[in-house]
Amino acid sequence: MPPIEDRIIRLEEKIAYLEQTFGDLDEVVQGLNRRVVDLRDAMRDLRTHMTPIDPSRKPEDDVPPHYGPGL
């Protein structure tokens, strides 16, 4: 069995590695959270600008303007 000092050093190295990993993961989670907030805000904006669907509308009501009457 290695001396206690070597074991302590290895444990300290592992703790340092874990602290770095947790820091990196925290940055990723924060970035993803910001992205979720941005997407949620974009969805809210889309909903406020969308025209409600009229159930009485028919497909022929949506003829593109360049088709014009009588074509």
C-alpha atoms as a printed R data frame, in Angstrom:
   type eleno elety resid chain resno       x      y       z
1  ATOM     1    CA   MET     A     1   0.000  0.000   0.000
2  ATOM     2    CA   PRO     A     2   1.395  3.440  -0.924
3  ATOM     3    CA   PRO     A     3   2.282  5.862   1.832
4  ATOM     4    CA   ILE     A     4  -0.530  8.003   3.174
5  ATOM     5    CA   GLU     A     5   1.009 11.149   1.637
6  ATOM     6    CA   ASP     A     6   0.766  9.652  -1.868
7  ATOM     7    CA   ARG     A     7  -2.840  8.684  -1.281
8  ATOM     8    CA   ILE     A     8  -3.672 12.181  -0.055
9  ATOM     9    CA   ILE     A     9  -2.012 13.732  -3.116
10 ATOM    10    CA   ARG     A    10  -4.017 11.461  -5.456
11 ATOM    11    CA   LEU     A    11  -7.233 12.342  -3.637
12 ATOM    12    CA   GLU     A    12  -6.439 16.043  -3.905
13 ATOM    13    CA   GLU     A    13  -5.772 15.630  -7.639
14 ATOM    14    CA   LYS     A    14  -9.080 13.849  -8.098
15 ATOM    15    CA   ILE     A    15 -10.922 16.551  -6.166
16 ATOM    16    CA   ALA     A    16  -9.297 19.253  -8.304
17 ATOM    17    CA   TYR     A    17 -10.312 17.379 -11.455
18 ATOM    18    CA   LEU     A    18 -13.892 17.002 -10.191
19 ATOM    19    CA   GLU     A    19 -14.082 20.694  -9.287
20 ATOM    20    CA   GLN     A    20 -12.954 21.607 -12.808
21 ATOM    21    CA   THR     A    21 -15.463 19.188 -14.331
22 ATOM    22    CA   PHE     A    22 -18.294 20.599 -12.210
23 ATOM    23    CA   GLY     A    23 -17.310 24.118 -13.276
24 ATOM    24    CA   ASP     A    24 -17.326 23.106 -16.947
25 ATOM    25    CA   LEU     A    25 -20.689 21.372 -16.593
26 ATOM    26    CA   ASP     A    26 -22.124 24.386 -14.793
27 ATOM    27    CA   GLU     A    27 -21.110 26.612 -17.727
28 ATOM    28    CA   VAL     A    28 -22.822 24.230 -20.142
29 ATOM    29    CA   VAL     A    29 -26.001 24.136 -18.061
30 ATOM    30    CA   GLN     A    30 -26.068 27.930 -17.780
31 ATOM    31    CA   GLY     A    31 -25.611 28.254 -21.553
32 ATOM    32    CA   LEU     A    32 -28.423 25.787 -22.198
33 ATOM    33    CA   ASN     A    33 -30.646 27.619 -19.737
34 ATOM    34    CA   ARG     A    34 -30.015 30.903 -21.568
35 ATOM    35    CA   ARG     A    35 -30.878 29.177 -24.856
36 ATOM    36    CA   VAL     A    36 -34.114 27.782 -23.378
37 ATOM    37    CA   VAL     A    37 -35.089 31.250 -22.147
38 ATOM    38    CA   ASP     A    38 -34.334 32.737 -25.587
39 ATOM    39    CA   LEU     A    39 -36.400 30.053 -27.329
40 ATOM    40    CA   ARG     A    40 -39.262 30.487 -24.870
41 ATOM    41    CA   ASP     A    41 -39.256 34.238 -25.513
42 ATOM    42    CA   ALA     A    42 -39.182 33.658 -29.281
43 ATOM    43    CA   MET     A    43 -42.152 31.278 -29.022
44 ATOM    44    CA   ARG     A    44 -44.067 33.832 -26.959
45 ATOM    45    CA   ASP     A    45 -43.342 36.506 -29.585
46 ATOM    46    CA   LEU     A    46 -44.473 34.189 -32.379
47 ATOM    47    CA   ARG     A    47 -47.710 33.437 -30.570
48 ATOM    48    CA   THR     A    48 -48.482 37.122 -30.088
49 ATOM    49    CA   HIS     A    49 -47.928 37.853 -33.799
50 ATOM    50    CA   MET     A    50 -49.722 34.838 -35.263
51 ATOM    51    CA   THR     A    51 -53.143 35.174 -36.812
52 ATOM    52    CA   PRO     A    52 -55.671 32.847 -35.214
53 ATOM    53    CA   ILE     A    53 -56.963 30.079 -37.467
54 ATOM    54    CA   ASP     A    54 -60.521 30.617 -38.682
55 ATOM    55    CA   PRO     A    55 -62.233 27.191 -38.701
56 ATOM    56    CA   SER     A    56 -64.730 28.387 -41.344
57 ATOM    57    CA   ARG     A    57 -61.947 29.130 -43.872
58 ATOM    58    CA   LYS     A    58 -61.655 26.861 -46.901
59 ATOM    59    CA   PRO     A    59 -58.479 26.004 -48.872
60 ATOM    60    CA   GLU     A    60 -59.814 27.914 -51.894
61 ATOM    61    CA   ASP     A    61 -59.894 31.060 -49.739
62 ATOM    62    CA   ASP     A    62 -56.092 30.957 -49.717
63 ATOM    63    CA   VAL     A    63 -55.465 31.404 -53.447
64 ATOM    64    CA   PRO     A    64 -52.163 33.244 -53.958
65 ATOM    65    CA   PRO     A    65 -52.595 36.819 -55.221
66 ATOM    66    CA   HIS     A    66 -50.682 36.182 -58.477
67 ATOM    67    CA   TYR     A    67 -53.351 33.655 -59.566
68 ATOM    68    CA   GLY     A    68 -55.882 36.482 -59.833
69 ATOM    69    CA   PRO     A    69 -59.555 36.074 -60.692
70 ATOM    70    CA   GLY     A    70 -60.471 34.199 -63.843
71 ATOM    71    CA   LEU     A    71 -57.202 32.298 -64.270
